[in-house]
Amino acid sequence: MNDTEQRIKEALGLLAERTPHPGPTLNALRRKRKRQRNNIFLIATAGMAAVVVLIFAGVVASDRYAPPNPNDAGAALVVEQPSRLPLKYAPHWLPEGYGEVYRGLLDGERAYVPAGAQGYPFTNGGPLTRIFKSKAKPDTTGWDEVSVRGLKAWIHTQQGQSPGLTAELVWEAQDWLHVTVRGTDDVRQTATRVAESVRADAKVAHTPPFTLNGQEATEVWGSSPGDWGAQFKKDPLVVQVSTRSPGITGTPVTVRGTQGIQADGAVAVLDGSVWVTVQGAASVEELVKTANDVQLASTPDTSWIGRGM
């Protein structure tokens, strides 16, 4: 070994003597990695806990929602994935013995009458409780100011179609909501109680009885699941599907591949267990074509007709 090699060896030895033992450094690194794993675990645990809290809060809110300020919705939280049909709200209290007989899907209207009564909209002024929504506040000049679940509301009574008074109540939730009541002993009290019970209805999955060129029937009514009618308006035509005969008399015409009836401004045909009727200011060819384009549901959803809470 020459002098240069000897000096390099001595320098390396001196450096090794001055270098601290690696044990403490390795232990520190291990502790750091352990702390990082613990932190990741704690973060993940906290995240899961937050998700659980949010889910629980959502479940509670959907059942009993208290708005944090007067401008928030008083009916319930918005349904996350609403149905294509705007049937958004439902009362959770009704006068005893009332059942649902009408759904107007353009404005979320739902109407209820006593069991055995003629179904709305053909009640002829009989007892009725209904709810619907609108985009704007109606004119409430002269109405009494009240509250619905802590939200500002307005109510008034007037002489309507029925022998007694009709109460109308309106308040702003996620939409402007309306309650109309007639035919009870105290229509004002009944309207208030119905309004207090209204919630966003996330459980309704309404299947229309028919569609026309992809557009659903916008009105459905009846007195029982087996006695119903549905309607869609396409200016200048009105299309109806019903279990009842339209009572049209006229000359034979081929509609939907079978013999139907033609009268002034109308065609009708029995298709299975339902009548398809098209009326309006159009040619016979247009009426027949529209009737042919109607797509009937294989199992129309009418189980709700006549059912109460």
BAPAGU-904385 format. One line per 5 residues: number of its first residue (from 1); for each residue x, y, z of N, C-alpha, C. Coordinates in pm, whole numbers, plus 50000, padded with zeros to 5 digits. Layout:
NUM) X,Y,Z,X,Y,Z,X,Y,Z; ...;
END
This chain:
1) 50085,49882,50000,50000,50000,50000,50088,50123,50000; 50068,50216,49907,50150,50337,49900,50098,50442,49996; 50165,50557,49999,50128,50661,50095,49991,50718,50067; 49957,50732,49938,49826,50789,49904,49712,50700,49953; 49725,50570,49927,49621,50476,49970,49608,50475,50121;
6) 49725,50488,50190,49721,50487,50336,49647,50610,50389; 49674,50726,50327,49607,50847,50373,49454,50840,50348; 49411,50782,50235,49268,50768,50207,49203,50677,50310; 49271,50569,50344,49217,50476,50443,49201,50541,50577; 49301,50619,50618,49294,50686,50749,49180,50790,50750;
11) 49160,50860,50637,49053,50962,50630,48915,50898,50641; 48899,50785,50573,48770,50715,50580,48745,50662,50720; 48846,50615,50784,48829,50566,50920,48788,50677,51015; 48854,50795,50998,48819,50909,51083,48675,50952,51060; 48632,50951,50932,48494,50988,50900,48395,50891,50962;
16) 48428,50765,50960,48340,50664,51019,48328,50681,51169; 48441,50721,51235,48435,50741,51380,48344,50858,51417; 48344,50961,51329,48263,51080,51359,48116,51066,51320; 48086,50964,51240,47947,50944,51197,47864,50883,51309; 47748,50943,51347,47666,50888,51456,47609,50752,51418;
21) 47575,50674,51520,47517,50541,51497,47382,50556,51423; 47356,50471,51323,47232,50487,51243,47104,50448,51316; 47118,50382,51429,46998,50333,51500,46897,50442,51532; 46938,50551,51599,46840,50656,51633,46773,50716,51509; 46854,50735,51401,46795,50792,51279,46691,50700,51220;
26) 46722,50569,51211,46627,50472,51159,46501,50466,51243; 46519,50470,51376,46401,50468,51466,46313,50590,51443; 46377,50706,51423,46299,50829,51399,46220,50819,51270; 46286,50765,51167,46217,50749,51040,46099,50654,51054; 46119,50543,51130,46009,50449,51148,45892,50516,51221;
31) 45925,50597,51325,45819,50666,51399,45744,50763,51309; 45816,50831,51218,45752,50926,51129,45655,50856,51036; 45703,50740,50978,45614,50665,50888,45492,50616,50963; 45511,50573,51089,45398,50526,51170,45298,50637,51195; 45355,50759,51226,45266,50872,51248,45188,50905,51122;
36) 45256,50896,51004,45186,50923,50879,45073,50824,50856; 45100,50694,50884,44995,50594,50868,44880,50622,50964; 44915,50660,51088,44810,50692,51186,44728,50812,51141; 44798,50914,51084,44726,51033,51038,44632,50999,50924; 44681,50915,50830,44596,50874,50720,44475,50799,50771;
41) 44496,50710,50870,44385,50634,50927,44286,50727,50994; 44340,50828,51070,44251,50920,51140,44171,51004,51040; 44238,51048,50930,44168,51126,50830,44057,51045,50765; 44090,50919,50730,43989,50832,50669,43874,50807,50764; 43906,50784,50892,43801,50760,50992,43711,50882,51007;
46) 43775,51000,51012,43696,51123,51025,43608,51144,50904; 43662,51112,50784,43581,51126,50663,43460,51035,50665; 43481,50909,50706,43368,50817,50714,43265,50865,50814; 43313,50917,50928,43219,50968,51029,43138,51084,50975; 43205,51171,50897,43131,51285,50839,43025,51237,50743;
51) 43059,51135,50661,42960,51081,50568,42842,51024,50643; 42867,50950,50751,42760,50892,50830,42670,51001,50887; 42734,51108,50939,42657,51219,50996,42569,51283,50889; 42627,51305,50769,42549,51366,50661,42433,51279,50619; 42458,51148,50607,42350,51056,50569,42242,51057,50674;
56) 42280,51050,50803,42181,51050,50909,42102,51179,50910; 42176,51291,50890,42106,51420,50887,42007,51426,50771; 42047,51371,50656,41956,51371,50542,41832,51289,50566; 41849,51172,50631,41734,51087,50661,41639,51157,50756; 41695,51221,50859,41610,51292,50954,41540,51407,50886;
61) 41616,51482,50803,41556,51598,50738,41444,51560,50644; 41459,51444,50577,41354,51406,50483,41225,51370,50553; 41235,51338,50684,41114,51299,50758,41058,51416,50837; 41147,51495,50893,41100,51610,50971,41198,51725,50952; 41166,51812,50862,41259,51916,50823,41223,52047,50890;
66) 41319,52106,50959,41298,52237,51019,41387,52336,50946; 41333,52432,50874,41415,52524,50794,41505,52608,50883; 41634,52624,50849,41725,52704,50930,41696,52852,50926; 41628,52900,50822,41589,53040,50819,41459,53052,50742; 41389,53162,50759,41253,53176,50702,41248,53164,50551;
71) 41362,53180,50481,41358,53175,50336,41378,53035,50280; 41412,52939,50368,41435,52803,50320,41304,52729,50303; 41311,52615,50233,41190,52538,50204,41127,52487,50331; 40995,52494,50336,40923,52446,50452,40860,52311,50429; 40872,52256,50309,40809,52127,50283,40906,52014,50309;
76) 41026,52019,50258,41128,51918,50282,41245,51948,50191; 41351,51868,50203,41464,51885,50114,41426,51844,49972; 41496,51904,49875,41468,51870,49736,41504,51725,49712; 41422,51654,49643,41451,51516,49609,41574,51514,49520; 41674,51428,49552,41800,51430,49480,41783,51389,49334;
81) 41703,51282,49311,41679,51237,49175,41529,51229,49152; 41467,51343,49122,41321,51343,49108,41276,51267,48984; 41151,51224,48987,41092,51160,48871,41083,51261,48758; 41074,51211,48633,41056,51301,48519,40926,51378,48532; 40829,51318,48599,40700,51383,48615,40703,51469,48741;
86) 40658,51593,48732,40674,51688,48843,40572,51669,48954; 40557,51547,49002,40467,51519,49114,40551,51523,49241; 40564,51639,49301,40671,51664,49397,40627,51662,49542; 40503,51697,49572,40460,51714,49711,40341,51625,49744; 40326,51596,49873,40213,51516,49920,40178,51558,50062;
91) 40048,51562,50094,40009,51585,50233,40026,51457,50314; 40056,51472,50440,40069,51356,50529,39959,51355,50635; 39860,51441,50614,39737,51436,50694,39623,51480,50604; 39511,51407,50613,39390,51440,50538,39269,51421,50629; 39157,51484,50597,39034,51452,50671,39007,51302,50662;
96) 38949,51249,50765,38929,51104,50773,38844,51054,50655; 38888,50943,50595,38813,50880,50488,38839,50934,50350; 38930,51029,50335,38958,51087,50204,39057,50999,50127; 39038,50992,49994,39128,50919,49907,39167,51003,49786; 39281,50972,49726,39331,51048,49612,39258,51008,49485;
101) 39215,51107,49407,39137,51078,49286,39186,51154,49163; 39286,51240,49179,39330,51320,49064,39476,51359,49080; 39549,51353,48966,39686,51403,48962,39704,51487,48837; 39739,51614,48858,39771,51703,48747,39920,51724,48745; 39987,51664,48647,40132,51655,48652,40204,51781,48608;
106) 40135,51876,48546,40200,52000,48505,40230,52090,48624; 40140,52092,48723,40162,52177,48840,40163,52096,48970; 40188,51966,48959,40198,51884,49079,40069,51877,49158; 39956,51890,49092,39828,51892,49163,39787,51752,49206; 39736,51741,49329,39682,51616,49381,39553,51649,49455;
111) 39448,51574,49423,39316,51605,49481,39262,51482,49553; 39189,51509,49662,39137,51403,49749,38991,51433,49781; 38909,51328,49780,38766,51343,49814,38729,51230,49909; 38613,51241,49975,38570,51132,50064,38547,51003,49986; 38565,50891,50052,38543,50762,49989,38402,50753,49932;
116) 38391,50708,49808,38261,50694,49745,38212,50817,49673; 38280,50931,49691,38239,51054,49624,38282,51049,49478; 38216,51128,49395,38253,51134,49254,38391,51198,49241; 38477,51137,49162,38616,51181,49155,38635,51318,49094; 38720,51398,49155,38761,51526,49099,38831,51500,48966;
121) 38816,51579,48862,38758,51714,48864,38609,51720,48836; 38537,51610,48862,38394,51607,48834,38312,51598,48963; 38351,51676,49063,38286,51667,49194,38161,51752,49206; 38141,51842,49109,38023,51928,49113,38010,52005,49244; 38124,52053,49293,38121,52134,49414,38117,52055,49542;
126) 38137,51924,49537,38136,51841,49658,38262,51859,49741; 38271,51788,49854,38389,51799,49942,38518,51771,49865; 38621,51850,49894,38746,51839,49821,38861,51896,49902; 38973,51826,49899,39100,51880,49950,39203,51859,49841; 39274,51965,49803,39374,51949,49699,39496,52037,49727;
131) 39610,51995,49673,39733,52073,49683,39790,52088,49542; 39861,52197,49518,39933,52213,49393,40040,52319,49413; 40129,52333,49315,40239,52429,49326,40233,52526,49209; 40300,52640,49227,40310,52739,49121,40446,52807,49132; 40485,52877,49025,40615,52943,49024,40611,53082,49086;
136) 40492,53138,49100,40481,53275,49150,40373,53284,49257; 40386,53385,49339,40286,53409,49443,40159,53467,49382; 40043,53414,49419,39919,53471,49368,39889,53604,49438; 39789,53671,49391,39747,53796,49455,39678,53764,49587; 39739,53803,49698,39682,53773,49830,39631,53899,49899;
141) 39598,53997,49821,39543,54120,49878,39416,54089,49957; 39412,54132,50082,39295,54110,50166,39296,53976,50237; 39396,53891,50213,39405,53762,50281,39464,53782,50421; 39438,53688,50510,39497,53692,50644,39636,53631,50642; 39729,53698,50709,39865,53645,50716,39875,53546,50834;
146) 39925,53426,50804,39941,53322,50905,40080,53263,50885; 40106,53145,50941,40234,53078,50921,40211,52929,50900; 40301,52869,50823,40302,52725,50801,40441,52674,50833; 40453,52603,50941,40583,52550,50986,40688,52659,50993; 40648,52771,51047,40740,52882,51067,40759,52971,50946;
151) 40696,52940,50835,40707,53022,50715,40583,53110,50698; 40603,53227,50643,40492,53319,50622,40394,53260,50521; 40265,53270,50552,40160,53215,50467,40042,53309,50467; 39949,53286,50372,39830,53368,50360,39709,53277,50339; 39597,53312,50400,39477,53230,50390,39354,53319,50379;
156) 39254,53272,50307,39126,53341,50304,39016,53238,50275; 38895,53275,50306,38779,53190,50277,38682,53267,50190; 38610,53194,50105,38513,53257,50016,38404,53156,49984; 38295,53208,49932,38188,53121,49887,38224,53068,49749; 38241,52936,49739,38280,52876,49612,38168,52794,49553;
161) 38203,52682,49490,38104,52597,49425,38019,52520,49527; 38079,52489,49640,38009,52408,49739,37911,52492,49820; 37816,52428,49887,37720,52504,49969,37786,52585,50078; 37894,52535,50135,37965,52607,50240,38081,52688,50185; 38173,52727,50274,38288,52808,50236,38400,52722,50178;
166) 38485,52786,50100,38607,52725,50050,38725,52803,50104; 38824,52732,50159,38944,52797,50212,39060,52776,50115; 39137,52883,50095,39258,52875,50014,39374,52926,50097; 39483,52849,50098,39602,52884,50176,39722,52871,50084; 39814,52966,50094,39933,52965,50008,40054,53004,50091;
171) 40169,52940,50063,40294,52975,50129,40410,52937,50038; 40528,52996,50065,40644,52971,49982,40737,52873,50050; 40757,52759,49986,40858,52663,50030,40963,52659,49920; 40993,52542,49865,41081,52537,49748,41006,52587,49624; 40874,52579,49630,40784,52637,49530,40676,52712,49608;
176) 40593,52785,49536,40473,52840,49600,40371,52726,49607; 40331,52691,49728,40240,52579,49749,40101,52631,49786; 39999,52560,49737,39860,52598,49757,39782,52481,49815; 39693,52511,49906,39598,52412,49959,39459,52471,49946; 39368,52393,49890,39227,52432,49879,39142,52328,49951;
181) 39049,52374,50035,38962,52283,50110,38819,52333,50104; 38727,52243,50078,38584,52274,50088,38512,52149,50137; 38395,52173,50197,38312,52060,50238,38343,52003,50374; 38420,52075,50459,38443,52030,50596,38381,52132,50693; 38370,52092,50821,38306,52180,50919,38381,52311,50937;
186) 38514,52303,50939,38597,52423,50956,38703,52420,50848; 38673,52479,50733,38763,52469,50618,38897,52538,50645; 38893,52645,50722,39017,52718,50752,39112,52632,50836; 39058,52570,50939,39140,52484,51024,39190,52362,50948; 39103,52304,50864,39144,52188,50786,39255,52224,50689;
191) 39244,52337,50621,39347,52379,50526,39481,52400,50596; 39477,52460,50714,39600,52484,50789,39665,52352,50829; 39586,52259,50875,39641,52129,50918,39698,52051,50800; 39630,52054,50685,39682,51988,50566,39815,52051,50525; 39820,52185,50522,39942,52255,50481,40058,52221,50574;
196) 40032,52214,50702,40138,52180,50798,40195,52041,50773; 40117,51954,50710,40161,51816,50689,40230,51793,50556; 40232,51893,50468,40286,51873,50333,40438,51854,50339; 40484,51754,50267,40627,51726,50255,40660,51698,50110; 40787,51713,50074,40831,51668,49943,40818,51517,49938;
201) 40755,51467,49834,40723,51324,49824,40827,51255,49736; 40924,51190,49800,41032,51125,49726,40997,50984,49684; 40884,50932,49730,40852,50792,49707,40763,50768,49585; 40706,50874,49530,40615,50857,49417,40695,50830,49290; 40667,50719,49225,40726,50685,49096,40609,50666,49000;
206) 40557,50777,48951,40434,50772,48873,40462,50727,48730; 40390,50625,48686,40398,50577,48548,40272,50621,48474; 40285,50704,48372,40166,50755,48302,40094,50642,48228; 39961,50648,48220,39886,50544,48148,39915,50540,47999; 39959,50654,47942,39994,50653,47800,40090,50768,47770;
211) 40156,50757,47657,40240,50865,47606,40204,50891,47460; 40234,51011,47415,40213,51047,47275,40343,51109,47225; 40409,51038,47135,40538,51083,47082,40635,51117,47194; 40637,51032,47297,40731,51048,47408,40685,51141,47518; 40571,51206,47503,40521,51298,47605,40411,51230,47686;
216) 40423,51241,47820,40333,51170,47909,40196,51236,47920; 40097,51155,47951,39967,51210,47988,39985,51302,48107; 39925,51419,48101,39948,51520,48205,39840,51524,48312; 39728,51454,48289,39622,51447,48389,39573,51303,48400; 39552,51258,48523,39498,51125,48549,39395,51138,48660;
221) 39280,51073,48645,39175,51080,48746,39100,50948,48749; 39015,50934,48849,38931,50815,48856,38864,50801,48991; 38779,50700,49001,38712,50672,49128,38763,50544,49192; 38835,50462,49114,38894,50338,49164,39004,50297,49067; 39091,50203,49105,39197,50160,49014,39147,50105,48881;
226) 39024,50055,48879,38969,50000,48755,38878,50095,48681; 38860,50217,48732,38771,50316,48671,38847,50448,48666; 38911,50475,48552,39001,50590,48544,39004,50649,48404; 39060,50768,48396,39081,50835,48268,39211,50913,48273; 39269,50939,48157,39392,51017,48148,39385,51105,48025;
231) 39458,51216,48029,39445,51315,47922,39578,51382,47892; 39593,51417,47764,39708,51497,47719,39658,51594,47613; 39694,51720,47626,39652,51822,47531,39769,51861,47441; 39745,51852,47311,39843,51894,47212,39769,51980,47111; 39771,52109,47135,39691,52203,47057,39703,52177,46907;
236) 39589,52161,46837,39451,52185,46884,39379,52058,46929; 39454,51954,46963,39393,51825,46993,39394,51793,47142; 39296,51713,47183,39289,51659,47319,39283,51507,47306; 39377,51441,47369,39384,51295,47364,39346,51240,47500; 39252,51146,47500,39209,51083,47625,39215,50931,47611;
241) 39254,50868,47721,39248,50722,47734,39169,50695,47860; 39067,50610,47851,38977,50590,47964,38918,50450,47961; 38884,50402,48080,38812,50275,48087,38665,50293,48053; 38618,50418,48049,38478,50446,48017,38464,50484,47869; 38352,50446,47811,38324,50483,47673,38303,50634,47662;
246) 38355,50697,47558,38334,50841,47541,38192,50876,47498; 38113,50775,47462,37975,50802,47422,37962,50865,47286; 38061,50844,47200,38058,50903,47066,37983,50809,46970; 37895,50864,46890,37827,50790,46784,37860,50854,46650; 37874,50769,46547,37909,50822,46417,37927,50711,46317;
251) 38019,50732,46224,38043,50634,46118,38170,50556,46147; 38180,50433,46095,38300,50351,46119,38424,50413,46054; 38539,50390,46117,38668,50433,46064,38774,50340,46122; 38876,50311,46045,38983,50224,46094,39082,50305,46176; 39098,50265,46302,39189,50333,46395,39266,50226,46472;
256) 39397,50241,46479,39483,50149,46553,39462,50004,46505; 39436,49989,46374,39426,49858,46316,39294,49788,46337; 39196,49857,46388,39064,49797,46410,38956,49899,46382; 38832,49856,46391,38722,49949,46360,38692,50040,46477; 38695,50170,46449,38659,50269,46549,38540,50350,46503;
261) 38525,50467,46566,38410,50553,46538,38461,50692,46499; 38398,50748,46399,38429,50884,46356,38307,50972,46374; 38326,51087,46438,38218,51186,46451,38278,51321,46418; 38199,51426,46426,38250,51560,46397,38362,51596,46492; 38484,51610,46439,38597,51653,46521,38643,51551,46623;
266) 38614,51422,46601,38656,51322,46699,38663,51183,46636; 38757,51102,46687,38761,50959,46657,38783,50887,46789; 38729,50765,46796,38743,50686,46918,38750,50540,46880; 38826,50464,46962,38838,50321,46935,38864,50249,47067; 38806,50129,47078,38831,50046,47195,38956,49963,47168;
271) 39058,49983,47251,39185,49910,47237,39206,49828,47363; 39174,49700,47355,39182,49617,47474,39073,49655,47571; 39113,49700,47691,39015,49736,47794,38995,49886,47806; 39058,49966,47718,39047,50111,47730,39006,50173,47597; 38941,50289,47607,38904,50366,47490,39010,50473,47464;
276) 39052,50484,47338,39142,50591,47296,39060,50690,47215; 39057,50815,47259,38974,50917,47194,39061,51039,47161; 39044,51091,47041,39114,51213,47000,39009,51311,46948; 39010,51432,47001,38914,51534,46960,38988,51663,46928; 38930,51742,46836,38988,51872,46806,38963,51914,46664;
281) 39003,52038,46634,38983,52096,46502,39092,52048,46408; 39075,51929,46353,39172,51870,46262,39100,51776,46166; 39169,51738,46061,39110,51646,45965,39099,51507,46027; 39013,51425,45965,38997,51288,46013,39131,51215,46007; 39206,51240,45900,39337,51174,45885,39431,51210,46000;
286) 39430,51338,46041,39516,51380,46152,39468,51320,46284; 39338,51314,46304,39285,51254,46426,39323,51106,46434; 39308,51035,46323,39342,50893,46320,39492,50873,46343; 39575,50954,46278,39720,50942,46295,39760,50963,46441; 39700,51064,46504,39732,51091,46645,39690,50974,46732;
291) 39572,50919,46708,39528,50802,46785,39621,50684,46765; 39670,50666,46643,39763,50557,46615,39896,50575,46687; 39936,50701,46711,40064,50730,46775,40061,50714,46927; 39944,50696,46985,39934,50681,47131,39997,50547,47172; 40086,50554,47270,40150,50435,47324,40090,50406,47462;
296) 40021,50294,47475,39956,50258,47601,40055,50185,47692; 40047,50217,47821,40129,50145,47919,40076,50004,47934; 40167,49907,47942,40123,49768,47956,40054,49745,48090; 40102,49811,48192,40041,49802,48326,40027,49943,48382; 39920,50014,48348,39905,50153,48394,39903,50162,48546;
301) 39968,50265,48596,39977,50287,48742,39853,50361,48790; 39754,50285,48834,39630,50345,48887,39602,50296,49028; 39697,50228,49090,39674,50171,49224,39649,50279,49329; 39695,50402,49304,39680,50510,49401,39540,50568,49402; 39460,50543,49298,39326,50604,49290,39235,50549,49399;
306) 39179,50638,49477,39092,50599,49587,39165,50570,49716; 39298,50572,49714,39375,50541,49833,39405,50667,49913; 39398,50655,50044,39425,50770,50131,39569,50771,50177; 39589,50803,50304,39724,50813,50356,39785,50674,50374;
END
